[in-house]
Amino acid sequence: MTDLAGDAARDPAKTQLKRYTPDEQVVARVELAGPQKRLANVHGGVDVHGDGSTEAYFGRVRRTAITPESGEDGISALRRALVDP
């Protein structure tokens, strides 16, 4: 995941209606679900943004951001939230 964050540098993207800055672009996403094999109860993941930052979240369709504590990156915040709910 840290390799993805390092290679994530992106230029601003522009559409007909809006300009997206690198921190608004998601260039990679890792999603976790479980512990059941089908119809998992827990969904979460980490987004890697175009500026190299990471953001952890809970949910699948409706995502809720996990606020990192001081010194945490997205992966550490997700681990903390899943292990110590």
Long-range contacts (C-beta under 8 A, 24 or more apart in sequence): 1-30, 1-46, 1-48, 1-54, 1-75, 2-75, 4-28, 4-48, 5-48, 5-52, 5-53, 5-54, 6-52, 8-48, 8-49, 8-50, 8-51, 8-52, 9-50, 9-51, 9-52, 10-50, 10-51, 21-50, 21-51, 22-49, 22-50, 22-51, 23-49, 23-50, 23-51, 23-53, 24-49, 24-50, 25-49, 25-50, 26-50, 31-60, 32-78, 32-82, 33-60, 42-82, 44-78, 44-81, 44-82, 45-78, 46-74, 46-75, 46-78, 47-74, 48-74, 56-81
